[in-house]
């Protein structure tokens, strides 16, 4: 039997270990991160918000109408740059990204794009090629790439819906194979009663504030898991 007095050093050690572990976890959770959000209108915050790229220097409109806002609400110590531009295709986002990853010292790059390409009739392979180039550019700069799936939108039609699914399936497979961070934003915002439609939208094309909040919180959670 262990003597009663001999328990005190053990208890003291256990308490110290728990305190150290708790401090380390809290420190890790509060560690500042720099996040670069690249994309089209669903990154910019359309229709409620114009991104800082669209309306310099700080953007304009309802700041809650952007997923970047909700990431920052969860983690005020994180710096999150909104570099979304409405209407842009993946080739245009890629062109801007090459400049932005040089001018922004980011830890993580969130990448969401492709819907405008498909809506304009560009082939699935065109989107894949540009997204892959973005993922590779981030990795080459020692930044973590976080791949998001293309969001649904009302009125897309069966042909575009099919192409969106093809690209999204590829995004998921590529992220898994190359160990990228991944967030299925499409499934998150799709109306379960109406496949291919947003669960909430003020214009039938873009998420409402509640949708942007879901996106921001889900992306933040994906990042949290990667640094935990």
KEVO-148777 format. One line per 4 residues: number of its first residue (from 1); their letters; for each residue x, y, z of N, C-alpha, C, O. Coordinates in Angstrom, 2 decimals, padded with zeros to 5 digits. Atoms other than C-alpha are relative to their C-alpha. Example, Ala and Ser with C-alpha at 12.3 -4.5 7.8 and 13.67 -1.06 7.14 Angstrom:
BEGIN
1 = AS = 000.89 -001.19 000.00 012.30 -004.50 007.80 000.90 001.20 000.00 001.94 001.18 000.66  -000.82 -001.19 -000.06 013.67 -001.06 007.14 -000.77 001.09 000.73 -000.26 002.20 000.90 $
END
This chain:
BEGIN
1 = XXXX = 000.85 -001.21 000.00 000.00 000.00 000.00 000.89 001.25 000.00 001.90 001.30 000.70  -000.78 -001.24 000.05 001.27 003.49 -000.84 -000.31 000.83 001.24 -001.47 001.04 001.59  000.18 -000.83 -001.17 001.84 005.61 002.22 -000.74 001.28 -000.37 -000.55 001.80 -001.47  000.80 -001.19 000.28 -000.54 008.60 002.48 000.87 001.19 -000.38 000.54 001.95 -001.29 $
5 = XXXX = -000.88 -001.15 000.27 002.34 011.10 002.56 000.58 -000.07 -001.40 000.82 000.96 -002.04  -000.64 000.12 001.32 003.78 009.67 -000.65 -000.93 000.40 -001.13 -000.49 000.55 -002.27  000.94 -000.42 001.03 000.60 010.66 -002.52 000.13 001.47 -000.36 -000.19 001.87 -001.48  -000.08 -001.43 000.25 001.30 014.38 -002.20 000.90 000.36 -001.18 000.49 001.16 -002.02 $
9 = XXXX = -000.83 -000.30 001.16 004.25 014.48 -004.63 -000.66 -000.42 -001.31 -000.54 000.27 -002.32  000.67 000.47 001.21 002.22 012.41 -007.14 -001.12 000.92 -000.41 -001.28 001.25 -001.59  001.09 -000.93 000.30 -000.79 014.68 -006.84 000.52 001.33 -000.51 -000.06 001.94 -001.41  -000.60 -001.26 000.44 001.42 017.73 -007.19 000.49 -000.08 -001.43 000.30 000.86 -002.21 $
13 = XXXX = -000.49 000.18 001.36 003.03 016.35 -010.32 -001.15 -000.03 -001.00 -001.08 000.57 -002.07  001.15 000.10 000.88 -000.37 015.49 -011.82 -000.64 001.36 -000.23 -001.02 001.70 -001.35  000.60 -001.34 000.12 -001.73 018.96 -011.09 000.84 000.89 -000.90 000.32 001.63 -001.74  -000.89 -000.82 000.81 001.33 020.60 -012.61 -000.09 -000.39 -001.48 -000.07 000.46 -002.36 $
17 = XXXX = 000.10 000.49 001.38 001.04 018.40 -015.71 -001.28 000.51 -000.66 -001.27 000.96 -001.81  001.28 -000.44 000.54 -002.64 019.28 -016.17 000.00 001.49 -000.28 -000.53 001.95 -001.29  -000.08 -001.45 000.20 -001.97 022.99 -015.73 000.83 000.33 -001.22 000.48 001.21 -002.01  -000.88 -000.24 001.15 000.87 022.86 -018.26 -000.71 -000.36 -001.30 -000.62 000.37 -002.28 $
21 = XXXX = 000.73 000.44 001.20 -001.27 020.92 -020.76 -001.10 000.99 -000.35 -001.31 001.31 -001.52  001.09 -000.96 000.24 -004.18 023.35 -020.32 000.55 001.30 -000.55 -000.04 001.90 -001.46  -000.61 -001.24 000.48 -001.90 026.34 -020.80 000.45 -000.15 -001.45 000.25 000.74 -002.27  -000.50 000.23 001.35 -000.32 024.80 -023.89 -001.15 -000.02 -001.00 -001.03 000.52 -002.10 $
25 = XXXX = 001.15 000.05 000.88 -003.75 024.10 -025.39 -000.58 001.39 -000.22 -000.90 001.76 -001.35  000.54 -001.36 000.13 -005.01 027.60 -024.67 000.92 000.87 -000.84 000.46 001.69 -001.64  -000.97 -000.80 000.76 -001.81 029.09 -026.06 -000.09 -000.32 -001.48 -000.03 000.56 -002.33  000.10 000.42 001.39 -002.16 027.04 -029.23 -001.26 000.55 -000.64 -001.24 001.01 -001.78 $
29 = XXXX = 001.26 -000.49 000.53 -005.81 028.04 -029.66 000.04 001.51 -000.25 -000.61 002.01 -001.17  -000.06 -001.46 000.13 -004.95 031.73 -029.22 001.14 000.45 -000.91 001.34 001.65 -001.10  -001.16 -000.37 000.82 -001.90 031.60 -031.50 -000.46 000.78 -001.22 -001.34 000.32 -001.94  000.40 -000.78 001.16 -002.19 034.33 -034.12 000.29 -000.74 -001.30 001.34 -001.36 -001.46 $
33 = XXXX = -000.17 000.58 001.33 -002.66 033.10 -037.67 -000.32 001.07 -001.03 -001.10 001.99 -000.77  000.31 -000.88 001.12 -002.69 034.93 -040.99 -000.64 -000.84 -001.10 -000.05 -001.82 -001.56  000.78 000.79 000.95 -005.31 033.69 -043.45 -000.36 000.85 -001.21 -000.91 001.95 -001.07  000.30 -000.68 001.25 -005.66 034.71 -047.09 -001.19 -000.69 -000.65 -001.11 -001.87 -000.99 $
37 = XXXX = 001.22 000.56 000.58 -009.17 034.19 -048.50 -000.10 000.42 -001.46 -000.38 001.58 -001.76  000.04 -000.28 001.44 -009.08 033.93 -052.31 -001.27 -000.59 -000.60 -001.65 -001.72 -000.27  001.19 000.55 000.62 -012.20 033.55 -054.41 -000.78 001.03 -000.80 -000.28 002.10 -001.15  000.88 -000.85 000.78 -015.11 035.08 -056.26 -001.00 000.71 000.91 -000.64 001.15 002.01 $
41 = XXXX = 001.00 -000.74 -000.77 -018.36 036.66 -055.02 -000.32 -000.64 001.34 -000.65 000.06 002.30  000.33 000.67 -001.24 -018.91 034.01 -052.35 001.11 000.12 001.04 000.93 -000.25 002.20  -001.04 -000.42 -000.95 -015.63 035.07 -050.77 -000.15 001.49 000.29 -000.01 001.92 001.44  000.15 -001.45 -000.17 -016.20 038.78 -051.35 -001.11 000.34 001.00 -000.95 001.24 001.83 $
45 = XXXX = 001.13 -000.27 -000.89 -019.57 038.66 -049.55 -001.24 000.51 -000.71 -002.15 001.05 -000.08  001.14 -000.42 000.82 -021.98 039.43 -052.40 -001.28 -000.70 000.48 -001.22 -001.88 000.83  000.25 -001.36 000.49 -024.66 040.76 -052.39 000.10 001.09 001.07 -000.03 002.27 000.76  000.06 -000.99 -001.08 -024.39 042.44 -048.99 001.28 000.78 000.23 001.25 001.81 000.90 $
49 = XXXX = -001.27 -000.63 -000.33 -020.72 043.36 -048.98 000.91 000.06 -001.22 000.97 -000.89 -002.00  -001.05 -000.14 001.01 -018.05 044.68 -051.35 001.34 -000.20 000.71 001.62 000.47 001.71  -001.26 000.31 -000.66 -014.64 043.27 -050.48 000.97 001.17 -000.10 000.75 002.08 -000.90  -001.01 -001.06 000.10 -011.59 045.49 -049.88 000.66 000.09 -001.38 001.17 001.14 -001.75 $
53 = XXXX = -000.53 -000.04 001.37 -010.42 044.52 -053.38 -000.96 000.78 -000.89 -000.54 001.50 -001.79  001.02 -000.65 000.81 -013.69 045.79 -054.83 -000.26 001.45 000.42 -000.62 002.29 -000.41  000.24 -001.34 -000.53 -014.00 048.86 -052.58 001.10 000.29 001.02 000.95 000.00 002.21  -001.16 -000.26 -000.84 -010.65 049.97 -051.19 -000.26 001.15 000.99 -000.99 002.08 000.65 $
57 = XXXX = -000.95 001.02 -000.45 -009.37 050.05 -048.55 -000.61 -001.07 000.91 000.01 -002.10 001.14  000.53 000.90 -001.02 -011.73 048.32 -046.09 -001.27 -000.74 -000.42 -001.84 -001.49 000.37  001.25 000.59 000.43 -014.70 047.19 -048.18 -001.18 000.89 000.38 -001.01 001.92 001.02  001.18 -000.82 -000.25 -018.27 048.47 -047.96 -001.24 -000.87 000.09 -001.38 -001.84 -000.65 $
61 = XXXX = 001.26 000.72 -000.14 -021.67 047.22 -046.80 -000.12 -000.70 001.33 000.50 -000.30 002.32  000.22 000.77 -001.22 -022.82 044.71 -044.22 001.15 -000.99 000.18 001.22 -002.00 -000.52  -001.19 000.83 -000.18 -019.59 043.18 -042.92 -000.34 -001.43 000.41 000.49 -002.33 000.27  000.40 001.36 -000.38 -021.54 040.18 -041.61 -000.31 -000.87 -001.21 -000.44 -002.09 -001.10 $
65 = XXXX = 000.29 000.72 001.23 -022.27 039.23 -045.22 001.30 -000.44 -000.69 001.47 -000.22 -001.89  -001.25 000.57 000.53 -018.83 037.62 -045.68 000.48 -001.04 001.01 000.44 -000.79 002.22  -000.42 001.04 -000.94 -017.48 034.41 -044.19 001.23 000.40 000.79 001.46 -000.09 001.89  -001.20 -000.48 -000.69 -014.24 036.19 -043.29 -000.36 000.63 001.35 000.35 000.44 002.34 $
69 = XXXX = 000.44 -000.65 -001.24 -016.14 038.22 -040.66 -000.22 -001.02 001.09 000.18 -000.80 002.23  000.36 000.99 -001.00 -017.34 035.07 -038.90 001.22 -000.80 000.46 001.26 -001.29 001.59  -001.26 000.61 -000.45 -013.87 033.52 -038.86 000.63 000.88 001.08 001.08 000.40 002.11  -000.63 -000.94 -000.94 -012.60 036.63 -037.11 -000.78 000.09 001.31 -000.20 000.33 002.36 $
73 = XXXX = 000.80 -000.01 -001.23 -015.49 036.55 -034.64 000.39 -001.16 000.91 000.42 -001.00 002.13  -000.41 001.16 -000.79 -014.40 033.09 -033.52 001.42 000.14 000.51 001.75 -000.35 001.59  -001.41 -000.12 -000.36 -010.73 034.03 -033.44 000.49 001.43 -000.27 001.07 001.71 -001.32  -000.41 -001.40 000.19 -010.05 037.76 -032.95 001.50 000.17 -000.20 001.94 001.18 -000.76 $
77 = XXXX = -001.46 -000.12 000.15 -006.31 037.07 -032.85 000.47 -000.36 -001.41 001.62 -000.12 -001.77  -000.38 000.36 001.36 -006.36 035.77 -036.42 -000.19 001.19 -000.94 -001.16 001.94 -000.84  000.13 -001.00 001.07 -005.73 038.12 -039.34 -000.55 -000.71 -001.22 000.01 -001.70 -001.68  000.62 000.63 001.16 -008.02 037.29 -042.26 -000.21 001.05 -001.08 -000.92 002.04 -000.88 $
81 = XXXX = 000.11 -000.94 001.12 -007.73 039.06 -045.61 -001.05 -000.50 -000.99 -000.95 -001.61 -001.50  001.03 000.31 000.99 -010.81 039.07 -047.87 000.48 000.49 -001.36 000.54 001.69 -001.62  -000.48 -000.34 001.34 -009.50 038.94 -051.45 -000.95 -000.55 -001.06 -000.52 -000.99 -002.13  001.00 000.47 000.96 -012.74 037.95 -053.16 -000.42 001.09 -000.96 -000.46 002.27 -000.61 $
85 = XXXX = 000.50 -000.94 001.02 -013.96 039.57 -056.38 -001.15 -000.68 -000.74 -000.99 -001.75 -001.32  001.18 000.60 000.62 -017.45 038.93 -057.70 000.18 -000.17 -001.51 000.80 000.66 -002.17  000.01 000.24 001.44 -017.83 037.43 -061.16 001.26 -000.63 -000.57 001.30 -000.95 -001.76  -001.26 000.49 000.56 -014.28 036.13 -061.48 000.02 -001.52 -000.17 -000.55 -002.27 000.62 $
89 = XXXX = -000.25 001.41 000.25 -013.34 032.78 -062.97 001.29 -000.43 000.71 002.01 000.40 001.28  -001.19 000.51 -000.69 -010.60 030.55 -061.61 001.30 000.50 -000.63 002.28 000.69 000.08  -001.23 -000.51 000.62 -008.05 031.77 -064.17 000.30 001.42 000.48 001.46 001.79 000.64  -000.19 -001.37 -000.49 -008.62 035.34 -062.98 000.42 000.01 001.48 001.25 000.82 001.90 $
93 = XXXX = -000.38 000.11 -001.42 -008.41 034.33 -059.30 001.45 -000.45 000.11 002.20 000.06 000.94  -001.38 000.49 000.01 -005.19 032.44 -060.04 000.97 001.13 -000.30 002.03 001.23 000.33  -000.88 -001.13 000.36 -003.68 035.53 -061.66 000.19 000.94 001.19 001.30 001.39 001.46  -000.11 -000.89 -001.18 -004.47 037.65 -058.60 000.74 -000.68 001.14 001.51 -000.04 001.87 $
97 = XXXX = -000.61 000.72 -001.12 -003.35 034.95 -056.19 001.52 000.03 -000.08 002.20 000.16 000.94  -001.45 -000.01 000.16 000.16 034.88 -057.64 000.60 001.29 000.55 001.72 001.30 001.07  -000.44 -001.29 -000.55 000.45 038.54 -056.65 -000.23 000.06 001.50 000.62 000.52 002.26  000.39 -000.14 -001.40 -001.36 038.27 -053.33 000.82 -000.86 000.95 001.06 -000.46 002.09 $
101 = XXXX = -000.81 000.83 -000.90 000.71 035.40 -051.91 001.41 000.56 000.16 002.14 000.18 001.08  -001.29 -000.69 -000.14 003.78 037.55 -052.50 -000.12 001.19 000.95 000.82 001.50 001.68  000.18 -001.22 -000.80 002.32 040.61 -050.76 -000.62 -000.26 001.37 -000.64 000.62 002.22  000.59 000.35 -001.28 000.60 038.77 -047.88 000.74 -001.20 000.59 000.85 -002.25 -000.04 $
105 = XXXX = -000.72 001.08 -000.66 002.56 036.67 -045.44 -001.01 -000.86 000.76 -001.24 -000.65 001.95  001.09 000.79 -000.57 -000.13 034.05 -044.81 000.47 -001.38 000.45 001.41 -001.94 -000.11  -000.22 001.38 -000.42 -000.12 030.76 -042.94 -000.89 -000.96 -000.79 -000.50 -002.08 -001.11  001.01 000.83 000.66 -003.24 029.45 -044.69 -000.65 000.80 -001.12 -000.94 001.99 -000.97 $
109 = XXXX = 000.73 -000.62 001.11 -004.86 030.20 -048.06 -001.30 -000.78 -000.21 -001.27 -001.97 -000.51  001.30 000.61 000.25 -008.60 029.48 -048.35 -000.35 000.24 -001.46 -000.32 001.38 -001.93  000.23 -000.10 001.44 -009.52 028.75 -051.98 -001.40 -000.49 -000.36 -001.75 -001.64 -000.09  001.37 000.31 000.40 -013.07 028.83 -053.34 -000.29 000.67 -001.34 -000.31 001.89 -001.43 $
113 = XXXX = 000.26 -000.57 001.32 -013.84 029.26 -057.03 -000.45 -001.08 -000.98 -000.33 -002.27 -000.70  000.37 000.91 001.05 -015.17 027.71 -060.21 -001.43 000.15 -000.50 -001.74 -000.27 -001.62  001.40 -000.08 000.40 -018.87 028.53 -060.30 -000.19 000.90 -001.22 -001.02 000.60 -002.08  000.16 -000.90 001.14 -018.47 031.41 -062.75 000.51 -000.64 -001.29 -000.04 -000.41 -002.37 $
117 = XXXX = -000.51 000.73 001.17 -016.40 029.26 -065.10 -001.08 -000.90 -000.57 -001.36 -000.87 -001.77  000.99 000.98 000.44 -019.06 026.56 -065.23 -001.26 000.68 -000.52 -001.85 000.22 -001.50  001.18 -000.74 000.44 -021.91 029.06 -065.55 000.23 000.59 -001.40 -000.70 000.68 -002.21  -000.34 -000.60 001.30 -020.10 030.66 -068.52 000.32 -001.04 -001.07 000.63 -000.69 -002.21 $
121 = XXXX = -000.18 001.05 001.00 -019.69 027.28 -070.22 001.41 -000.55 -000.12 001.68 -001.35 -001.01  -001.36 000.56 000.03 -016.03 026.58 -069.48 -000.03 -001.45 000.47 -000.85 -001.81 001.32  000.02 001.42 -000.36 -015.19 022.86 -069.20 000.50 -000.27 001.41 001.20 000.54 002.00  -000.41 000.43 -001.33 -014.64 021.00 -065.95 001.53 -000.03 000.12 002.07 000.39 001.14 $
125 = XXXX = -001.47 000.11 -000.05 -010.96 020.38 -066.80 000.67 001.37 000.13 001.73 001.49 000.73  -000.52 -001.37 -000.12 -010.39 024.14 -067.12 000.01 000.43 001.47 000.98 001.02 001.94  000.10 -000.35 -001.41 -011.55 024.61 -063.53 001.01 -000.80 000.83 001.69 -000.25 001.69  -000.94 000.86 -000.73 -009.52 021.66 -062.24 001.43 000.49 -000.16 002.18 000.56 000.81 $
129 = XXXX = -001.38 -000.45 000.28 -006.34 022.94 -063.90 000.34 001.24 000.80 001.43 001.33 001.38  -000.27 -001.25 -000.71 -006.64 026.39 -062.35 -000.02 -000.18 001.52 000.81 000.40 002.22  000.03 000.26 -001.44 -007.62 025.14 -058.90 001.28 -000.72 000.43 001.87 -000.39 001.46  -001.23 000.72 -000.33 -004.69 022.71 -058.91 001.19 000.96 000.02 002.05 000.85 000.90 $
133 = XXXX = -001.09 -000.98 000.02 -002.35 025.57 -059.86 -000.02 000.87 001.25 001.04 001.24 001.76  000.11 -000.79 -001.23 -003.68 027.56 -056.89 000.47 -000.79 001.21 001.21 -000.28 002.04  -000.42 000.84 -001.12 -003.22 024.68 -054.48 001.52 -000.13 000.01 002.16 -000.01 001.06  -001.45 000.19 000.10 000.32 024.11 -055.74 000.76 001.28 000.33 001.82 001.24 000.96 $
137 = XXXX = -000.65 -001.29 -000.28 001.19 027.81 -055.55 000.07 000.26 001.50 001.07 000.75 002.01  000.01 -000.18 -001.45 000.17 027.93 -051.89 001.02 -000.90 000.67 001.79 -000.46 001.53  -000.93 000.97 -000.61 002.13 024.80 -051.01 001.44 000.39 -000.27 002.29 000.27 000.62  -001.36 -000.41 000.34 005.22 026.08 -052.82 000.48 001.16 000.85 001.68 001.31 001.09 $
141 = XXXX = -000.35 -001.14 -000.87 005.10 029.21 -050.64 -000.04 -000.38 001.48 000.00 000.48 002.35  000.04 000.52 -001.38 004.94 027.00 -047.51 -001.24 000.46 000.76 -001.21 000.64 001.97  001.28 -000.34 -000.59 001.33 027.99 -046.90 -000.92 -001.22 -000.09 -000.85 -001.97 -001.06  000.98 001.08 000.08 -001.42 025.50 -046.08 -001.14 000.42 -000.91 -001.67 001.53 -000.79 $
145 = XXXX = 001.14 -000.27 000.87 -004.08 025.32 -048.78 -001.25 -000.64 000.59 -001.24 -001.81 000.95  001.29 000.50 -000.47 -007.69 024.96 -047.64 -000.96 000.04 -001.17 -001.39 001.11 -001.61  000.84 000.11 001.19 -009.84 023.70 -050.51 -001.47 -000.07 000.39 -001.87 -000.93 001.18  001.45 -000.01 -000.24 -013.56 024.54 -050.44 -000.74 -000.44 -001.27 -000.29 -000.18 -002.38 $
149 = XXXX = 000.81 000.41 001.14 -016.23 023.02 -052.67 -000.88 001.15 -000.49 -001.26 002.04 000.27  000.82 -001.03 000.64 -018.24 025.15 -055.10 -001.42 -000.03 000.58 -002.00 -001.10 000.75  001.35 -000.07 -000.58 -021.53 026.36 -053.64 -001.07 -000.23 -001.07 -000.85 000.04 -002.25  001.13 000.08 000.92 -024.89 025.54 -055.21 -000.60 001.38 -000.22 -000.31 002.31 000.54 $
153 = XXXX = 000.77 -001.24 000.15 -027.08 028.30 -056.62 -001.29 -000.31 -000.75 -001.33 -001.17 -001.63  001.32 000.23 000.59 -030.73 028.46 -057.59 000.04 000.32 -001.50 000.65 001.31 -001.91  000.08 -000.27 001.43 -031.42 028.22 -061.30 001.21 -000.43 -000.79 001.37 -000.04 -001.95  -001.22 000.43 000.69 -028.12 026.57 -062.17 -000.32 -000.95 -001.15 000.34 -000.92 -002.19 $
157 = XXXX = 000.37 000.94 001.04 -029.82 023.82 -064.18 000.74 -001.32 000.13 001.81 -001.37 000.74  -000.60 001.32 -000.17 -029.02 020.11 -064.45 001.41 -000.13 -000.57 002.23 -000.84 000.01  -001.34 000.12 000.61 -025.99 020.52 -066.75 001.06 000.62 000.90 002.11 000.02 001.13  -000.98 -000.67 -000.88 -024.22 023.02 -064.47 000.09 -000.74 001.33 001.18 -000.87 001.89 $
161 = XXXX = -000.02 000.77 -001.25 -025.24 021.03 -061.37 000.90 -001.23 -000.14 001.66 -001.56 000.77  -000.82 001.19 000.25 -023.60 017.95 -062.89 001.47 000.36 -000.01 002.30 -000.36 000.56  -001.41 -000.43 000.06 -020.39 019.85 -063.60 000.50 000.43 001.38 001.65 000.17 001.73  -000.39 -000.40 -001.36 -020.36 021.35 -060.09 000.33 -001.24 000.82 001.32 -001.25 001.56 $
165 = XXXX = -000.26 001.24 -000.74 -020.58 017.84 -058.66 001.32 -000.64 -000.44 002.08 -001.13 000.40  -001.24 000.58 000.50 -017.76 016.63 -060.89 001.22 000.73 000.57 002.18 000.10 001.01  -001.12 -000.78 -000.54 -015.48 019.47 -059.79 000.11 -000.23 001.51 001.22 -000.42 002.02  -000.03 000.18 -001.46 -016.45 019.08 -056.13 000.54 -001.37 000.40 001.28 -001.50 001.37 $
169 = XXXX = -000.54 001.34 -000.27 -015.76 015.34 -056.21 001.51 -000.02 -000.20 002.25 -000.63 000.57  -001.45 -000.08 000.27 -012.36 016.08 -057.72 000.71 000.78 001.11 001.78 000.37 001.56  -000.60 -000.79 -001.08 -011.63 018.77 -055.07 000.19 -000.87 001.24 001.26 -000.86 001.86  -000.07 000.87 -001.18 -012.40 016.28 -052.31 001.11 -001.04 -000.15 001.90 -001.24 000.77 $
173 = XXXX = -001.01 001.04 000.23 -010.22 013.55 -053.85 001.41 000.59 -000.01 002.33 000.03 000.57  -001.32 -000.63 000.08 -007.34 015.92 -054.61 000.48 000.42 001.38 001.64 000.21 001.74  -000.38 -000.45 -001.34 -007.37 017.40 -051.12 000.41 -001.18 000.88 001.38 -001.09 001.64  -000.33 001.19 -000.79 -007.35 013.94 -049.57 001.34 -000.58 -000.43 002.17 -000.93 000.42 $
177 = XXXX = -001.23 000.60 000.51 -004.57 012.64 -051.81 001.23 000.83 000.33 002.29 000.29 000.62  -001.14 -000.89 -000.20 -002.35 015.68 -051.33 000.03 000.62 001.40 000.82 001.51 001.68  000.03 -000.41 -001.41 -003.23 016.23 -047.66 -000.20 001.50 000.17 000.45 002.15 000.99  000.39 -001.40 -000.17 -004.74 019.66 -048.12 -001.11 000.07 001.05 -001.76 -000.94 001.32 $
181 = XXXX = 001.17 -000.22 -000.84 -007.23 021.11 -045.66 -001.22 000.03 -000.92 -001.13 000.44 -002.07  001.19 000.12 000.85 -010.78 020.59 -046.91 -001.26 000.38 000.78 -001.43 000.00 001.93  001.29 -000.35 -000.60 -014.20 022.09 -046.20 -001.07 -000.13 -001.08 -001.00 000.52 -002.12  001.08 000.23 000.97 -017.34 020.90 -047.99 -001.08 001.07 000.16 -002.14 000.82 000.74 $
185 = XXXX = 000.92 -001.12 -000.13 -019.05 024.27 -048.21 -001.28 -000.21 -000.83 -002.33 000.35 -000.50  001.19 000.28 000.82 -021.43 022.98 -050.92 -001.06 -000.72 000.83 -002.20 -000.27 000.90  000.95 000.77 -000.81 -023.05 020.38 -048.65 -000.51 000.81 001.18 -001.66 000.66 001.60  000.35 -000.82 -001.16 -023.05 022.87 -045.78 -001.16 000.94 -000.30 -002.02 001.16 000.56 $
189 = XXXX = 001.00 -001.02 000.32 -025.24 025.38 -047.62 -001.10 -000.49 -000.94 -002.00 000.28 -001.28  001.03 000.51 000.90 -027.31 023.12 -049.87 -001.30 -000.27 000.76 -001.29 -000.80 001.87  001.31 000.25 -000.58 -031.03 022.97 -049.14 -000.29 -001.51 -000.07 -000.38 -002.06 -001.16  000.23 001.45 000.03 -031.69 019.34 -048.09 -001.30 -000.39 -000.70 -001.45 -001.52 -001.17 $
193 = XXXX = 001.28 000.29 000.65 -035.22 019.59 -049.50 000.03 000.34 -001.50 -000.83 -000.10 -002.26  -000.13 -000.40 001.40 -034.05 021.11 -052.81 001.45 -000.11 -000.43 002.16 000.90 -000.42  -001.40 000.16 000.44 -030.73 019.66 -054.04 000.34 000.97 -001.13 -000.45 001.19 -002.05  -000.43 -000.97 001.00 -028.76 022.17 -056.08 -000.43 001.42 000.28 -000.16 002.33 -000.51 $
197 = XXXX = 000.44 -001.33 -000.41 -030.31 025.12 -054.25 000.63 000.38 001.33 000.96 -000.48 002.15  -000.48 -000.50 -001.28 -029.02 027.29 -051.44 -001.10 -000.10 001.06 -002.28 000.07 000.75  000.98 000.08 -001.09 -030.71 026.84 -048.07 -000.55 001.37 000.37 -001.63 001.47 000.96  000.47 -001.36 -000.26 -031.00 030.62 -047.77 000.75 000.97 -000.90 001.98 000.94 -000.95 $
201 = XXXX = -000.64 -000.94 000.92 -030.34 033.40 -050.28 -000.88 001.22 -000.22 -002.09 001.08 -000.40  000.78 -001.20 000.27 -031.41 037.03 -050.75 -000.22 000.25 -001.49 -001.09 001.04 -001.88  000.09 -000.25 001.43 -030.93 036.86 -054.52 -000.02 -001.28 -000.85 000.07 -001.22 -002.08  000.05 001.31 000.64 -031.13 033.11 -055.35 001.33 -000.42 -000.63 001.40 -001.41 -001.35 $
205 = XXXX = -001.33 000.31 000.56 -027.43 033.14 -056.25 001.06 -000.10 001.07 001.96 -000.94 001.00  -001.02 -000.08 -001.04 -025.45 033.99 -053.13 -000.59 -000.33 001.38 -001.80 -000.20 001.58  000.50 000.31 -001.35 -025.69 032.93 -049.47 -000.54 001.24 000.71 -000.14 002.37 000.41  000.42 -001.08 -000.89 -027.56 035.02 -046.93 001.00 000.08 001.15 001.97 -000.68 001.19 $
209 = XXXX = -000.93 -000.18 -001.12 -025.86 036.20 -043.74 000.14 -001.29 000.81 001.24 -001.64 001.24  -000.07 001.25 -000.75 -026.76 032.95 -041.97 000.89 -001.02 -000.72 001.61 -001.79 -000.08  -000.84 000.90 000.77 -025.09 031.03 -044.79 001.47 000.35 000.10 002.32 -000.52 000.26  -001.40 -000.43 -000.14 -021.93 033.10 -044.65 000.52 -000.32 001.39 001.70 -000.65 001.57 $
213 = XXXX = -000.42 000.35 -001.37 -021.86 032.52 -040.91 000.35 -001.49 000.09 001.37 -001.86 000.68  -000.30 001.44 000.02 -022.05 028.75 -041.43 001.34 -000.26 -000.67 002.13 -001.06 -000.18  -001.26 000.18 000.71 -019.22 028.98 -043.92 001.19 000.39 000.86 002.15 -000.37 001.00  -001.11 -000.50 -000.81 -016.99 031.06 -041.65 000.29 -000.90 001.18 001.45 -001.18 001.49 $
217 = XXXX = -000.20 000.84 -001.19 -017.55 028.87 -038.62 000.54 -001.38 -000.39 001.36 -001.95 000.33  -000.49 001.30 000.45 -016.99 025.65 -040.60 001.46 000.08 -000.45 002.25 -000.82 -000.17  -001.39 -000.18 000.44 -013.78 026.98 -042.19 000.90 000.19 001.22 002.00 -000.36 001.27  -000.77 -000.20 -001.23 -012.57 028.15 -038.77 000.21 -001.34 000.73 001.30 -001.61 001.25 $
221 = XXXX = -000.11 001.29 -000.66 -013.29 024.70 -037.35 001.01 -000.91 -000.72 001.77 -001.63 -000.08  -000.98 000.78 000.78 -011.31 023.06 -040.16 001.41 000.44 000.35 002.30 -000.39 000.51  -001.32 -000.52 -000.35 -008.36 025.31 -039.35 000.37 -000.39 001.42 001.51 -000.78 001.69  -000.25 000.37 -001.40 -008.70 024.65 -035.62 000.50 -001.44 000.11 001.45 -001.72 000.85 $
225 = XXXX = -000.40 001.41 -000.04 -008.43 020.90 -036.21 001.41 -000.19 -000.54 002.14 -001.08 -000.09  -001.31 000.16 000.62 -005.32 021.38 -038.33 001.14 000.48 000.91 002.29 000.07 000.73  -001.04 -000.52 -000.88 -003.46 023.24 -035.57 -000.11 -000.55 001.41 000.72 -000.26 002.26  000.24 000.53 -001.33 -004.85 021.34 -032.58 000.96 -001.13 000.37 000.87 -001.68 001.47 $
END
